[in-house]
Amino acid sequence: MNKLVLTAIAATTCVMTMYAQPKLTEKNIDEVIKAMTLEEKARLLVGGSNNFFGDQAAVGGEADLVAGAAGTSPAIPRLGIPATVLTDGPAGVRIDPTRKGTSLTDIITGRVNPSGRLTMTWPLAATDHPSTDGYANPQVALHKEGIYVGYRYFDTFNKEVAYPFGYGLSYTTFEFSKPKVKVSDKNVTVQVTVKNTGKVSGKEVAQVYVTAPKGNIEKPAQELKGFAKTRELLPGEQQVLTMQIPVRMLASFDEAGSQWLTDAGQYSFNIGVSSRDIRCTVNAKISRYTEKVSKALAPKETLHELKK
């Protein structure tokens, strides 16, 4: 490896060591970039929260930063790597630090087809979350959002987001068809056929979002109640995914009755690849379900929760 490249990588990875961080200047950054392999560039992009070189490399180049969190660096055109979403937090790529460069290179070059999905909604701004209003009081944290946490809020109130809950990318495409639903006393079984309609192999995640009928309890527009992932499907190959949802999972807490309650009625089972990308829907009638609990830990303060 080029000696100057080693210096640059060291600048991005040494954290609280007995050695001082190497000094890099704008003058020799371009020399380093020219000498680097794609894997070395990838390693710099995920170097950590003290990524000195990654930050410096963005100077003079228009960084197409799609999203950044926990000290991650943007995808930088100056390095010749396509723009992408790189995070080192719970909502994105979390890779063994010793394998970051290799893993990222495999994804960027298409050697590996990614199939991960976001486990939270990425808002346009942190203040878009309704919970941020409850932290102005240093004495009391008021959780005014109530049931409208994460995608339940953004989808119910039709708020624009950067990336929806469950979002992910792939180098291939998938078709969803033949949705089925079967209801028993204790479970709801949802099936869907997933077919790889692209030109490369890959995996897909089917997500089931349930919309409840209008009842006495306020409910979000939809809630994730099940999901399943295909095996590696070759182009043209298909697989039937089966997801089992306990009827109890459809219940909401009825404060007045001190019970878990599933209202009777017509439920919609929306199957998609994110909370904002539904591919097919199937409906089923569900009977009323209740589960009594003892009344305990009643709030001492009057709650002013967000309502539709």
Residue pairs with C-beta under 8 A, 6 or more apart in sequence:
1 40
2 32
2 35
2 36
4 28
4 31
4 32
4 35
5 32
5 35
5 36
5 40
7 22
7 24
7 32
8 22
8 24
8 29
8 32
8 36
8 44
8 53
9 40
9 43
9 44
9 47
9 53
10 21
10 22
11 21
11 22
11 24
11 52
11 53
12 43
12 44
12 47
12 48
12 50
12 51
12 52
12 53
12 54
13 47
13 48
14 21
14 50
15 48
15 50
21 50
21 52
24 32
24 52
24 53
24 56
26 56
26 59
26 60
29 53
29 56
29 57
29 59
32 53
33 41
33 57
33 78
33 79
33 80
36 44
36 79
38 81
38 105
38 108
38 109
39 101
39 102
39 105
40 101
41 79
41 80
41 81
42 81
42 100
42 101
42 102
42 104
42 105
42 108
43 100
43 101
43 104
44 51
44 53
44 54
44 57
44 73
44 79
45 51
45 54
45 72
45 73
45 74
45 75
45 76
45 79
45 81
45 86
45 104
46 72
46 73
46 86
46 88
46 93
46 95
46 100
46 101
46 104
47 53
47 54
47 73
47 100
48 71
48 88
48 97
49 70
49 71
50 71
51 71
51 72
51 73
54 73
54 76
55 73
57 76
57 78
57 79
58 73
58 74
58 76
58 78
60 78
61 76
61 77
61 78
62 77
63 74
63 75
63 76
63 77
64 74
64 75
64 77
64 83
65 74
65 75
66 74
66 75
66 83
66 84
66 85
66 162
67 85
67 87
67 92
67 122
67 162
67 163
68 74
68 87
69 87
69 88
69 89
69 91
69 92
70 87
70 88
70 89
71 88
72 86
72 87
72 88
72 89
72 92
73 86
74 83
74 86
75 81
75 82
75 83
75 84
75 86
77 83
81 108
82 108
84 108
85 92
85 163
86 92
86 93
86 104
87 93
88 94
88 95
90 119
90 120
91 118
91 119
91 120
91 122
92 116
92 118
93 103
93 104
93 116
95 103
95 104
96 103
103 112
105 111
106 112
107 114
110 171
110 200
113 170
113 171
113 172
113 200
113 201
113 202
113 203
114 168
114 169
114 170
114 171
115 168
115 170
115 202
115 203
115 204
115 205
115 229
116 168
117 166
117 167
117 168
117 205
117 207
117 273
117 274
118 163
118 164
118 165
118 166
118 167
118 168
118 274
119 165
120 150
120 151
120 165
121 150
121 151
121 154
121 161
121 163
121 164
121 165
121 275
122 161
122 162
122 163
122 167
123 129
123 154
123 159
123 161
123 162
124 160
124 161
124 162
126 132
128 154
128 159
128 161
129 145
129 153
130 144
130 145
130 148
130 153
130 306
131 143
131 144
131 145
131 149
133 142
133 144
134 141
134 142
134 143
134 144
134 145
135 141
140 301
142 304
144 304
144 305
144 306
145 153
145 305
145 306
146 303
146 305
146 306
146 307
147 218
147 219
147 220
147 252
147 305
148 156
148 157
148 220
148 306
150 165
151 164
151 165
151 166
151 224
151 275
152 220
152 221
152 223
153 159
153 220
153 306
154 161
154 164
154 165
154 275
155 164
155 165
155 220
155 221
155 222
155 275
155 276
156 220
156 221
156 308
157 308
161 276
164 274
164 275
164 276
164 277
165 224
165 274
165 275
165 276
166 205
166 207
166 224
166 227
166 272
166 273
166 274
166 275
166 277
167 273
167 274
167 276
167 277
168 205
168 273
168 274
170 198
170 202
170 203
170 204
171 198
171 200
171 202
172 196
172 197
172 198
172 199
172 200
172 201
172 202
172 235
173 196
173 197
173 198
174 194
174 195
174 196
174 197
174 198
174 202
174 204
174 233
174 273
175 194
175 195
175 197
175 279
176 192
176 193
176 194
176 206
176 271
176 272
176 279
176 280
177 192
177 193
177 195
177 280
178 191
178 192
178 193
178 240
179 190
179 191
179 192
179 269
179 271
179 280
179 281
179 282
180 190
180 191
180 192
180 282
181 188
181 189
181 190
181 191
181 269
181 282
181 283
181 284
182 188
182 189
182 284
183 189
183 247
183 284
183 285
183 286
185 247
186 246
186 247
186 248
187 244
187 245
187 246
187 247
188 244
188 245
188 246
188 247
188 250
188 267
188 269
188 284
188 286
189 242
189 243
189 244
189 245
190 208
190 226
190 242
190 243
190 244
190 245
190 269
190 271
190 282
191 240
191 241
191 242
191 243
192 206
192 240
192 241
192 271
192 280
193 238
193 239
193 240
193 241
194 204
194 206
194 230
194 233
194 238
194 239
194 240
194 241
195 233
195 236
195 237
195 238
196 202
196 204
196 233
196 234
196 235
196 236
196 237
196 238
197 235
197 236
198 235
199 235
200 235
201 232
201 233
201 234
201 235
202 232
202 233
203 229
203 230
203 231
203 232
203 233
204 229
204 230
204 233
204 273
205 227
205 228
205 229
205 230
205 273
206 227
206 228
206 229
206 230
206 241
206 243
206 271
206 272
206 273
207 224
207 226
207 227
207 271
207 272
207 273
207 274
207 275
208 224
208 225
208 226
208 227
208 243
208 245
208 269
208 270
208 271
209 222
209 223
209 224
209 225
209 269
209 270
209 271
209 272
209 275
209 278
210 222
210 223
210 225
210 245
210 250
210 267
210 268
210 269
210 270
211 221
211 222
211 267
211 268
211 270
212 219
212 223
212 250
212 263
212 265
212 267
213 263
213 264
213 265
213 266
213 267
214 265
215 263
215 265
216 254
216 263
217 252
217 254
217 261
217 263
218 307
218 308
219 252
222 270
222 275
224 275
225 245
225 249
225 250
226 243
226 244
226 245
227 243
228 241
228 242
228 243
229 241
230 239
230 241
231 239
233 239
247 262
247 286
247 287
247 289
248 260
248 262
248 289
248 291
250 262
250 267
250 286
250 289
251 260
251 261
251 262
251 289
251 291
252 260
252 261
252 262
253 259
253 260
253 261
254 260
254 261
257 290
257 292
258 292
258 293
258 294
258 295
259 290
259 291
259 292
259 293
260 289
260 290
260 291
260 293
261 288
261 289
261 290
262 286
262 288
262 289
262 290
263 288
264 285
264 286
264 287
264 288
265 285
265 286
266 283
266 284
266 285
266 286
267 283
267 284
267 285
267 286
268 281
268 282
268 283
269 281
269 282
269 283
269 284
270 278
270 280
270 281
271 278
271 279
271 280
271 281
271 282
272 278
272 279
272 280
273 279
